[in-house]
Amino acid sequence: MVRSPLTPQQRAAGKRLGAYLRQARGDRKPAEVAHAASISPETLRKIETGRLATPAFTTVAALAAVLAVPLEDLAQICLPDLNLQQAG
């Protein structure tokens, strides 16, 4: 199966997501965070650098849990034009 090339918007969203997660990681070692999220350190590095612009939802959810970041915040970063509102 061949994937379609990513759009410039998807690549930009991936870079924003990666930068945010890198900042949220702070001084924690990448290997520590990756292990806690059950992903490889290489996968975390690719996400943080924007090389993996569209990580799987379960990967993003695991990182959000490990870094104590609300998924809603990550959705706003990845999809800023959707004007997401809280349900409730």
Secondary structure, DSSP 8 states (H G I E B T S, - for coil): -------HHHHHHHHHHHHHHHHHHTTS-HHHHHHHTTS-HHHHHHHHHTSS-S--HHHHHHHHHHHT--HHHHHHHH-GGG------
